[in-house]
Amino acid sequence: MIRRNPFAVAGLLMWLLAIAVPAIADPAAAPPDILILMPDQMRGDCLSILEHPVVRTPHMDRLAREGVLFRRAYATVASCIPARYAMLTGLYPQTSGVVGFRQRPIETPMLPQIFRDAGYRTALFGRSMHQSDGAQALGYQVAVKGSTYVEGDDYVQFLQERLPPETPLGRRLHQRGIRAMVAAMGVTYNHWEAEPWPLDDDWHPTSWVARQAHEFVEAAADEEPLFLTASFYAPHPPLFPPECYFEAYLQRELPPPARGAWVDWDSLTPQGGDGGRRRVLLQGEPLRRAQAGYFGLIEHLDDAVAPLIAAFTARSERAGRPWLIVLTSDHGEMLGDHGYFRKCEPYEGSANVPFVISGSPDWNFAAGSQSMQPVCLEDLMPTLADLAGVACPPVDGVSLAPRLRGEAQVVRPWLHFEHAPTYADAQAFHALTDGRFKYIWRPTDGAEQLFDLKEDPLEERDLAREPARQELLEQWRQRMVRRLAPRPEGFSDGQSLIAGRPYRPLNPGVPRQERTDASLEDGT
């Protein structure tokens, strides 16, 4: 049984007390405090409120019950740099030209920047936004950095002050740096090796980030509205949760990965694939340990954020100010599904992310509801700006405020997401979804897939191979033809899709189109 953090339990009690007291703030009159909880590489299905077979996330579940959970939320480019770029700018990859794993300086107003300019105190704790622009340039006035792999940041300094150089791990840390210390733990930054965290649980990077953010909230002046981002490295590898979480999951019956009938399973080798980077057959003990490490990191994170949430909401209540809390991630993790590990794929494990917007009772949100409309990280800026009454620059994202209030809203008829080659050319994709169906086109060779996410949520049955679904396939193909027609790569001539075109991670981008009734029909 997992040993619960006593501070997490205390935090939950504080939170329950806070929400039991009627709020006195008027959202229209007071600027809301805003907290963004951002794990890295967290799958959208890894919440117990979604009846995940084993993961337990009671504190994140509570956020969903107090707000709205968007089940069909996607990273429009499922890797850290472009996904965070999209969140910061509110611009689709097709508009910005950031369509793969490369950095580009941001020249448009950014999410934390517009709140800083509106008089908010902006702060970032934990992992950076993975941009070449520094945290201050992004609009964060305070930045306490802990990325678990960057030498000399605040978290590394914390460890160096506490870990004696005479110990084996301490010697690695002091002489060769944080990456060498992590390697000595028997884990890596991108693969499936998993081991329990060998140091004090309070020194774990997840615990440290949550504690830094918590202390900032406790010290912040009540009269100052906050825009706070707590950015965690977990559950991104290294897969090293505290031992109690790791061992608890090892003792459970863990769910098998999704196993598509469309996969050539005979071509995969155990823990091999193509260098262990893109395709891999995870099975047996390596799979169990990877799952235990990944799920354990998520449950540990859930416990760690409870005191932060409690302190944050209590401070807002004390100040007579409403609050908003967002839970989301930059992308997911395939975790063995269909013979994949890591991200950068169009399938649900990689592209679908948790997306919850919760608020104090005075917002009158449609609490506890779930939406199946396709939404994306680009929607975060216009939504928060709309709710806070902050000026928002022209963006591709859509304000979800009407849906949060329970009003009927067509966010977009379908969403386009993509990824330029990262590990191999064949990995590149373009995809469309309306929340029910998902169409995938591989620009390297023109291969297509079509899935019914309602009837086949694990994407194990490829409808593109079925004669009876060819008309539906053609409808989705033509949507992609129209969507890609303006692209500089030449993926579409307006009549058909063209495979084999060069596909680079950065391109000039396509001018943003104003949203009109006609453009809504085309999903732009």
Backbone torsions as a table, in degrees:
resi	resn	phi	psi	omega
1	MET	NA	139.4	-177.3
2	ILE	-72.6	132.9	176.4
3	ARG	-79.2	117.2	-177.3
4	ARG	-77.6	138.9	175.0
5	ASN	-66.2	122.3	-179.1
6	PRO	-61.6	-31.0	178.1
7	PHE	-68.5	-33.3	176.8
8	ALA	-65.8	-40.9	178.5
9	VAL	-63.6	-44.0	178.3
10	ALA	-62.6	-39.7	179.1
11	GLY	-62.7	-39.6	178.7
12	LEU	-63.4	-41.5	178.5
13	LEU	-62.9	-41.3	177.2
14	MET	-61.7	-40.8	-179.1
15	TRP	-65.5	-44.9	178.3
16	LEU	-58.9	-41.2	178.8
17	LEU	-64.5	-40.5	-176.8
18	ALA	-65.5	-42.9	-175.9
19	ILE	-79.5	-13.6	177.3
20	ALA	-76.6	-20.8	-179.7
21	VAL	-89.2	125.5	-179.0
22	PRO	-57.3	134.9	179.7
23	ALA	-72.1	146.8	-179.2
24	ILE	-110.1	-4.6	-176.3
25	ALA	-81.5	148.6	174.0
26	ASP	-105.2	113.7	-176.9
27	PRO	-55.8	-28.4	-179.0
28	ALA	-76.9	-16.4	-173.7
29	ALA	-107.6	-24.4	-175.0
30	ALA	-122.7	136.2	176.9
31	PRO	-67.9	129.4	-176.9
32	PRO	-75.2	146.1	167.3
33	ASP	-74.3	142.6	-175.6
34	ILE	-129.0	129.2	177.3
35	LEU	-124.5	123.9	174.7
36	ILE	-107.5	119.7	174.4
37	LEU	-100.2	116.7	-172.3
38	MET	-129.0	89.4	168.4
39	PRO	-64.6	164.0	176.7
40	ASP	-111.1	130.6	174.5
41	GLN	67.8	35.6	179.5
42	MET	-97.4	124.0	178.0
43	ARG	-64.0	146.6	178.8
44	GLY	-69.2	-20.4	-177.8
45	ASP	-90.9	-1.6	-174.1
46	CYS	-89.9	56.1	173.2
47	LEU	-130.8	135.4	-177.6
48	SER	-69.6	-20.8	177.2
49	ILE	-66.8	-19.8	175.8
50	LEU	-92.3	13.0	177.8
51	GLU	62.4	40.2	172.3
52	HIS	-59.6	142.1	-174.6
53	PRO	-59.3	-31.7	-175.4
54	VAL	-134.0	-32.6	-174.2
55	VAL	-65.3	136.8	178.0
56	ARG	-119.9	120.3	-178.0
57	THR	-134.8	64.7	-173.5
58	PRO	-60.9	-34.4	-177.0
59	HIS	-76.1	-39.7	173.3
60	MET	-66.8	-37.3	176.7
61	ASP	-59.4	-39.2	179.7
62	ARG	-63.2	-38.8	175.6
63	LEU	-59.0	-42.2	179.4
64	ALA	-65.3	-37.3	179.0
65	ARG	-70.9	-26.2	178.6
66	GLU	-91.5	-2.5	-178.8
67	GLY	-145.3	-144.6	-177.6
68	VAL	-123.4	134.6	177.1
69	LEU	-104.6	121.6	178.2
70	PHE	-96.2	103.6	-171.4
71	ARG	-74.8	-26.9	-179.9
72	ARG	-105.2	60.0	177.7
73	ALA	-102.6	137.5	-172.9
74	TYR	-134.0	149.4	165.3
75	ALA	-83.8	121.6	-176.0
76	THR	-73.5	-15.3	163.7
77	VAL	-139.4	112.1	-166.7
78	ALA	-84.1	58.7	166.6
79	SER	-151.1	161.2	-162.6
80	CYS	-60.8	-50.3	-174.5
81	ILE	-61.0	-56.8	-178.2
82	PRO	-68.5	-32.3	179.6
83	ALA	-65.1	-44.1	179.4
84	ARG	-70.8	-32.1	174.6
85	TYR	-60.7	-45.7	179.8
86	ALA	-62.8	-41.4	179.3
87	MET	-65.0	-41.9	-177.8
88	LEU	-68.7	-33.2	-174.2
89	THR	-101.1	-22.7	-174.0
90	GLY	74.4	12.5	-176.5
91	LEU	-106.4	137.2	173.6
92	TYR	-62.1	152.6	173.0
93	PRO	-56.6	-36.1	179.4
94	GLN	-62.4	-31.6	178.8
95	THR	-79.2	-48.0	-174.9
96	SER	-77.8	-25.5	-174.6
97	GLY	83.9	0.1	177.3
98	VAL	-89.5	90.4	-170.7
99	VAL	-114.7	9.8	179.3
100	GLY	-157.8	-167.6	-171.4
101	PHE	-83.3	69.7	176.3
102	ARG	-146.0	153.5	-180.0
103	GLN	-94.7	148.4	173.0
104	ARG	-143.5	131.1	177.5
105	PRO	-55.1	139.7	-178.4
106	ILE	-89.2	125.8	-176.3
107	GLU	-116.2	10.5	178.0
108	THR	-116.3	162.1	176.8
109	PRO	-57.8	140.8	-174.5
110	MET	-112.5	159.6	-175.2
111	LEU	-53.2	-56.9	179.7
112	PRO	-66.3	-28.7	-178.3
113	GLN	-64.9	-42.7	-177.8
114	ILE	-67.9	-28.5	176.4
115	PHE	-78.7	-36.1	174.1
116	ARG	-59.8	-45.3	-178.4
117	ASP	-68.9	-18.8	177.7
118	ALA	-89.8	6.0	176.2
119	GLY	99.8	8.6	178.3
120	TYR	-81.7	153.1	167.8
121	ARG	-89.1	116.1	-174.6
122	THR	-107.4	136.6	-176.6
123	ALA	-147.3	144.3	177.7
124	LEU	-124.4	129.9	177.3
125	PHE	-125.9	129.8	176.1
126	GLY	102.6	-139.0	-176.0
127	ARG	-65.7	138.8	177.3
128	SER	-68.6	173.1	178.5
129	MET	-80.9	9.0	171.8
130	HIS	63.3	36.3	177.9
131	GLN	-117.4	157.0	176.8
132	SER	-66.5	-27.7	174.0
133	ASP	-69.4	135.7	177.3
134	GLY	-69.2	167.5	-176.9
135	ALA	-58.1	-40.7	179.9
136	GLN	-64.4	-39.2	178.8
137	ALA	-64.7	-27.4	178.3
138	LEU	-77.3	-13.6	179.0
139	GLY	114.5	4.5	178.0
140	TYR	-89.6	121.5	178.6
141	GLN	-77.1	-30.3	178.9
142	VAL	-120.9	133.7	177.7
143	ALA	-141.3	112.8	175.2
144	VAL	-112.2	108.8	-165.1
145	LYS	-99.7	134.8	176.4
146	GLY	-150.9	90.0	-174.5
147	SER	-102.7	0.9	174.7
148	THR	71.1	-7.9	-179.5
149	TYR	-139.3	-5.7	-179.2
150	VAL	-91.5	121.3	-177.8
151	GLU	-67.1	133.4	172.6
152	GLY	82.3	4.5	178.6
153	ASP	-76.1	-177.7	-173.3
154	ASP	-61.5	-37.4	180.0
155	TYR	-68.1	-41.4	178.4
156	VAL	-62.5	-41.7	177.7
157	GLN	-61.4	-39.1	176.6
158	PHE	-58.9	-47.3	179.7
159	LEU	-65.2	-40.5	-178.2
160	GLN	-63.6	-31.4	179.5
161	GLU	-74.3	-19.7	-173.5
162	ARG	-113.2	-24.3	-175.7
163	LEU	-95.7	110.6	-176.5
164	PRO	-60.1	136.0	179.7
165	PRO	-67.1	-11.1	179.5
166	GLU	-78.2	-18.7	179.6
167	THR	-81.0	157.1	-178.7
168	PRO	-56.8	-47.6	179.9
169	LEU	-70.6	-36.5	177.8
170	GLY	-62.2	-38.5	178.9
171	ARG	-63.7	-43.5	177.8
172	ARG	-60.4	-46.0	-177.6
173	LEU	-62.3	-48.9	-174.4
174	HIS	-73.5	-31.9	-175.7
175	GLN	-94.2	-33.9	-172.3
176	ARG	-125.1	-8.3	174.1
177	GLY	102.6	174.7	-173.7
178	ILE	-65.0	-35.3	-179.6
179	ARG	-65.5	-39.6	178.3
180	ALA	-66.9	-37.3	178.5
181	MET	-64.4	-43.0	179.1
182	VAL	-63.4	-41.7	178.3
183	ALA	-60.5	-36.4	179.2
184	ALA	-68.7	-18.2	176.4
185	MET	-77.8	-9.8	179.4
186	GLY	88.1	18.5	179.8
187	VAL	-127.6	167.7	179.4
188	THR	-130.5	172.7	-175.8
189	TYR	-85.7	-11.6	-175.5
190	ASN	-138.9	-3.1	-177.3
191	HIS	-110.8	-172.0	-167.2
192	TRP	-96.4	1.0	177.6
193	GLU	-59.1	139.0	-177.6
194	ALA	-139.0	136.3	177.5
195	GLU	-146.4	156.4	176.2
196	PRO	-71.0	147.7	175.5
197	TRP	-60.3	123.7	-171.0
198	PRO	-90.4	-4.0	-176.5
199	LEU	-107.4	-176.9	177.5
200	ASP	-55.0	135.3	-178.7
201	ASP	-58.3	-32.8	179.3
202	ASP	-67.7	-16.2	178.9
203	TRP	-90.6	-6.4	179.6
204	HIS	-59.5	141.5	-177.2
205	PRO	-57.8	-34.6	177.4
206	THR	-65.0	-46.4	179.0
207	SER	-61.6	-40.9	-177.0
208	TRP	-65.0	-46.3	-179.6
209	VAL	-62.6	-46.9	-179.8
210	ALA	-60.8	-39.4	-179.5
211	ARG	-68.0	-41.1	178.8
212	GLN	-61.8	-43.8	179.2
213	ALA	-66.1	-40.0	179.2
214	HIS	-61.1	-46.3	-179.3
215	GLU	-64.3	-35.3	177.7
216	PHE	-64.8	-44.2	179.7
217	VAL	-62.2	-42.7	-178.7
218	GLU	-63.8	-31.9	-176.7
219	ALA	-90.6	-13.6	-175.1
220	ALA	-70.5	139.0	178.3
221	ALA	-63.4	136.6	-176.2
222	ASP	-60.8	-32.2	-174.5
223	GLU	-77.7	-4.4	-174.9
224	GLU	-101.4	116.2	177.5
225	PRO	-67.5	140.7	-175.4
226	LEU	-109.0	141.0	165.5
227	PHE	-123.1	101.8	-168.4
228	LEU	-119.8	130.2	175.4
229	THR	-115.7	119.8	173.2
230	ALA	-103.8	105.7	-170.9
231	SER	-108.6	112.9	-173.3
232	PHE	-101.9	148.7	174.5
233	TYR	-79.5	-33.7	178.3
234	ALA	-69.7	151.2	0.4
235	PRO	-90.7	21.6	171.5
236	HIS	-55.8	140.3	172.0
237	PRO	-55.2	148.8	16.2
238	PRO	-69.9	134.4	179.6
239	LEU	-85.7	84.5	-177.7
240	PHE	-138.9	69.4	176.0
241	PRO	-69.5	160.6	171.6
242	PRO	-52.3	150.2	-170.1
243	GLU	-56.4	-39.3	-176.3
244	CYS	-62.6	-36.3	178.3
245	TYR	-73.3	-43.7	-178.5
246	PHE	-61.1	-49.2	-177.3
247	GLU	-67.0	-34.4	179.9
248	ALA	-62.9	-40.9	179.7
249	TYR	-74.8	-32.0	176.0
250	LEU	-61.5	-27.6	-177.7
251	GLN	-87.0	-4.6	-178.2
252	ARG	-97.0	162.6	171.8
253	GLU	-81.6	111.8	-173.5
254	LEU	-95.0	146.9	-175.3
255	PRO	-71.9	146.1	176.6
256	PRO	-71.9	151.1	174.5
257	PRO	-64.1	159.2	173.6
258	ALA	-62.5	140.0	-174.5
259	ARG	-130.3	89.4	-176.9
260	GLY	-65.7	137.7	175.8
261	ALA	-68.4	-15.1	-178.4
262	TRP	-86.4	-4.7	-177.2
263	VAL	-85.1	137.3	172.6
264	ASP	-84.0	84.4	-173.7
265	TRP	-66.8	-27.9	-179.3
266	ASP	-67.0	-18.5	-178.9
267	SER	-83.6	-8.9	-177.1
268	LEU	-98.5	146.9	177.0
269	THR	-119.6	148.5	-179.4
270	PRO	-55.6	124.4	177.4
271	GLN	52.3	30.3	-178.4
272	GLY	-119.2	-83.4	-177.3
273	GLY	59.1	-142.5	178.5
274	ASP	-101.5	78.1	179.7
275	GLY	78.5	12.7	179.1
276	GLY	72.8	15.9	-174.6
277	ARG	-105.9	-31.7	-173.9
278	ARG	-123.4	-56.8	179.8
279	ARG	-111.7	136.0	-177.1
280	VAL	-158.5	144.8	175.3
281	LEU	-101.2	95.5	176.9
282	LEU	-87.3	128.4	179.9
283	GLN	-157.3	167.8	176.3
284	GLY	62.7	-145.1	-175.2
285	GLU	-63.9	-40.0	176.3
286	PRO	-58.2	-39.3	177.7
287	LEU	-66.2	-47.0	-178.8
288	ARG	-59.4	-43.4	-178.4
289	ARG	-68.8	-37.8	177.3
290	ALA	-63.5	-44.6	178.5
291	GLN	-63.8	-44.4	-179.8
292	ALA	-62.2	-39.9	177.5
293	GLY	-65.4	-44.4	-177.9
294	TYR	-68.1	-51.1	179.9
295	PHE	-65.0	-36.7	178.6
296	GLY	-63.8	-39.3	176.7
297	LEU	-62.3	-37.2	-179.8
298	ILE	-68.3	-45.3	-179.6
299	GLU	-67.8	-37.2	175.0
300	HIS	-61.0	-43.9	177.5
301	LEU	-59.6	-42.7	179.6
302	ASP	-59.4	-43.8	177.4
303	ASP	-66.5	-39.5	-174.7
304	ALA	-66.9	-32.3	-176.4
305	VAL	-83.4	-10.7	-176.9
306	ALA	-58.9	-48.4	178.0
307	PRO	-63.9	-34.4	177.8
308	LEU	-63.7	-46.5	179.3
309	ILE	-60.9	-43.3	-179.0
310	ALA	-62.4	-45.8	-179.7
311	ALA	-66.2	-39.6	-178.4
312	PHE	-64.3	-49.4	-178.9
313	THR	-68.4	-37.1	178.9
314	ALA	-64.1	-40.6	179.1
315	ARG	-63.1	-42.3	179.1
316	SER	-63.9	-43.7	178.2
317	GLU	-61.3	-41.5	179.9
318	ARG	-62.2	-35.5	-178.6
319	ALA	-86.3	-2.2	-177.1
320	GLY	68.4	33.4	-175.9
321	ARG	-121.4	138.8	175.9
322	PRO	-69.7	165.5	178.8
323	TRP	-135.1	155.3	174.8
324	LEU	-132.1	136.2	175.6
325	ILE	-127.8	130.1	178.2
326	VAL	-113.0	135.4	170.4
327	LEU	-118.2	121.8	175.9
328	THR	-157.8	-179.9	179.8
329	SER	-144.4	163.9	-179.2
330	ASP	-77.7	-28.8	178.6
331	HIS	-172.4	179.5	-179.1
332	GLY	-106.7	-152.1	-176.6
333	GLU	-149.9	126.9	-177.5
334	MET	-67.2	-36.1	173.0
335	LEU	53.2	39.4	177.7
336	GLY	94.9	-11.7	179.9
337	ASP	-59.0	128.7	175.5
338	HIS	57.1	24.0	178.6
339	GLY	79.5	27.0	178.3
340	TYR	-120.4	151.6	167.6
341	PHE	-133.6	152.3	-176.1
342	ARG	82.5	-150.0	-169.9
343	LYS	-127.0	-149.1	176.1
344	CYS	69.6	18.8	179.6
345	GLU	-118.2	160.0	-178.7
346	PRO	-83.0	-5.2	-174.3
347	TYR	-77.9	161.9	-171.7
348	GLU	-57.1	-40.8	-178.7
349	GLY	-57.7	-33.7	-176.7
350	SER	-92.9	-47.4	-169.8
351	ALA	-90.3	-27.5	-178.4
352	ASN	-81.7	134.9	-176.4
353	VAL	-128.4	156.2	171.1
354	PRO	-64.9	141.7	179.9
355	PHE	-150.6	99.7	-178.9
356	VAL	-125.3	132.8	172.0
357	ILE	-121.0	117.1	-177.7
358	SER	-117.9	155.0	-179.5
359	GLY	-152.7	163.8	177.9
360	SER	-62.9	157.8	-171.8
361	PRO	-58.2	-26.2	-177.1
362	ASP	-67.1	-11.8	176.2
363	TRP	-75.8	-21.0	-176.3
364	ASN	56.9	43.1	174.9
365	PHE	-66.9	159.8	174.9
366	ALA	-77.6	71.1	-169.2
367	ALA	-59.4	134.8	176.8
368	GLY	85.1	-0.1	-178.6
369	SER	-86.7	159.8	177.1
370	GLN	-125.7	141.0	179.9
371	SER	-113.2	138.8	176.5
372	MET	-105.3	12.2	177.0
373	GLN	-73.4	144.1	178.5
374	PRO	-72.9	118.8	177.8
375	VAL	-128.0	172.1	-174.5
376	CYS	-151.5	171.6	-178.8
377	LEU	-61.5	-26.4	177.9
378	GLU	-63.6	-19.7	-179.4
379	ASP	-77.2	-12.1	-174.7
380	LEU	-66.9	-46.0	-177.8
381	MET	-60.7	-53.2	-179.3
382	PRO	-65.2	-30.5	179.5
383	THR	-67.8	-51.1	-179.3
384	LEU	-66.0	-38.4	178.0
385	ALA	-63.6	-42.3	178.7
386	ASP	-60.4	-49.2	-177.9
387	LEU	-66.1	-34.9	-176.4
388	ALA	-89.8	-6.3	-177.8
389	GLY	70.9	31.1	-179.5
390	VAL	-101.7	139.2	179.6
391	ALA	-62.5	132.0	-179.0
392	CYS	-115.6	132.8	176.9
393	PRO	-69.2	167.7	175.2
394	PRO	-61.0	126.5	-177.9
395	VAL	-139.3	169.2	174.3
396	ASP	-85.4	-26.6	-179.7
397	GLY	-63.9	163.2	-175.9
398	VAL	-121.0	137.8	174.6
399	SER	-67.9	128.2	178.1
400	LEU	-95.5	9.9	-177.7
401	ALA	-56.1	-43.6	178.4
402	PRO	-58.2	-42.4	179.6
403	ARG	-66.7	-36.8	177.9
404	LEU	-61.3	-33.1	179.3
405	ARG	-84.3	0.6	177.8
406	GLY	88.6	8.7	179.9
407	GLU	-81.8	152.3	175.8
408	ALA	-66.7	133.0	-178.5
409	GLN	-152.0	126.6	169.2
410	VAL	-92.7	103.1	-177.1
411	VAL	-66.0	-50.7	176.5
412	ARG	-166.1	146.7	-179.1
413	PRO	-68.3	-31.9	174.1
414	TRP	-159.4	161.5	-176.5
415	LEU	-119.3	138.7	177.2
416	HIS	-103.8	130.3	171.5
417	PHE	-136.8	159.2	-168.4
418	GLU	-157.9	174.1	170.7
419	HIS	-161.8	125.5	172.9
420	ALA	-71.9	162.4	-177.7
421	PRO	-55.8	137.4	175.1
422	THR	-123.1	-61.0	-178.9
423	TYR	-89.6	-34.8	-178.5
424	ALA	-158.8	152.2	-178.4
425	ASP	-58.3	-38.3	-176.3
426	ALA	-65.6	-16.3	-178.0
427	GLN	-75.4	-21.6	-176.2
428	ALA	-58.3	147.6	-179.9
429	PHE	-155.5	160.6	161.6
430	HIS	-126.4	142.3	-178.6
431	ALA	-142.8	151.8	175.2
432	LEU	-130.5	144.1	172.5
433	THR	-147.2	144.7	172.5
434	ASP	-106.9	11.3	-176.5
435	GLY	94.3	-19.4	177.0
436	ARG	-108.3	-56.4	179.7
437	PHE	-105.7	153.0	174.7
438	LYS	-131.1	126.8	177.9
439	TYR	-111.4	132.7	-178.6
440	ILE	-124.3	132.5	175.5
441	TRP	-125.9	128.7	179.4
442	ARG	-97.5	110.3	-174.5
443	PRO	-70.4	-13.1	178.4
444	THR	-69.2	-47.6	-176.3
445	ASP	-126.3	0.5	178.6
446	GLY	82.3	7.0	179.9
447	ALA	-63.1	145.2	-178.4
448	GLU	-126.1	151.7	171.5
449	GLN	-141.1	152.3	178.1
450	LEU	-142.1	127.1	-178.3
451	PHE	-126.2	146.9	172.4
452	ASP	-100.3	102.3	-173.3
453	LEU	-70.4	-21.6	178.2
454	LYS	-76.3	-47.7	-177.8
455	GLU	-84.2	-22.6	-173.8
456	ASP	-139.2	67.3	-174.6
457	PRO	-63.0	-20.9	179.1
458	LEU	-89.1	-0.4	177.6
459	GLU	57.0	46.9	-179.2
460	GLU	-94.3	-14.9	-177.7
461	ARG	-119.2	113.9	-178.5
462	ASP	-88.3	108.0	-177.5
463	LEU	-71.9	-18.4	-179.7
464	ALA	-63.8	-18.4	-179.2
465	ARG	-89.8	-3.0	-173.3
466	GLU	-102.4	125.3	-178.3
467	PRO	-55.5	-35.2	-177.0
468	ALA	-71.0	-12.5	-177.7
469	ARG	-107.8	14.3	-176.3
470	GLN	-69.1	-33.8	177.3
471	GLU	-65.3	-44.0	177.3
472	LEU	-63.9	-40.1	177.9
473	LEU	-60.4	-42.6	-179.6
474	GLU	-65.1	-36.3	177.0
475	GLN	-60.5	-45.1	179.7
476	TRP	-70.4	-36.5	177.5
477	ARG	-60.4	-42.1	-179.4
478	GLN	-68.8	-32.2	173.3
479	ARG	-62.2	-41.6	178.7
480	MET	-67.6	-37.5	176.4
481	VAL	-56.8	-46.5	-179.4
482	ARG	-67.9	-40.0	-177.2
483	ARG	-63.9	-42.1	-173.9
484	LEU	-89.8	-3.7	-177.1
485	ALA	-56.8	-38.0	-179.3
486	PRO	-79.2	-4.2	-170.5
487	ARG	-68.5	143.2	179.6
488	PRO	-69.7	-20.3	-177.6
489	GLU	-71.7	-21.9	-177.3
490	GLY	84.4	32.2	179.6
491	PHE	-68.6	-22.1	-175.5
492	SER	-142.9	140.0	174.0
493	ASP	-102.0	13.3	-178.6
494	GLY	89.4	-10.9	179.2
495	GLN	-120.3	-33.0	-177.4
496	SER	-151.7	164.0	177.3
497	LEU	-86.1	144.4	-175.6
498	ILE	-121.5	113.1	180.0
499	ALA	-86.0	164.2	174.6
500	GLY	84.8	6.5	179.4
501	ARG	-79.0	149.2	175.6
502	PRO	-59.2	138.4	-176.2
503	TYR	-136.3	100.4	-176.2
504	ARG	-104.7	155.8	-175.3
505	PRO	-69.1	-19.2	175.9
506	LEU	-127.1	135.5	173.9
507	ASN	-142.8	174.0	-176.4
508	PRO	-64.7	-19.4	-178.5
509	GLY	84.3	164.4	-180.0
510	VAL	-111.1	132.7	-179.8
511	PRO	-52.3	137.7	-179.0
512	ARG	-66.7	136.4	178.6
513	GLN	-96.7	136.5	173.9
514	GLU	-65.7	141.6	-179.3
515	ARG	-76.1	123.6	176.1
516	THR	-132.0	173.3	177.4
517	ASP	-59.2	-39.1	-179.8
518	ALA	-67.3	-41.7	-178.6
519	SER	-69.1	-30.8	176.4
520	LEU	-61.0	-38.0	179.8
521	GLU	-63.4	-30.4	179.5
522	ASP	-93.7	-1.7	177.5
523	GLY	78.9	14.1	-179.2
524	THR	-89.8	NA	NA
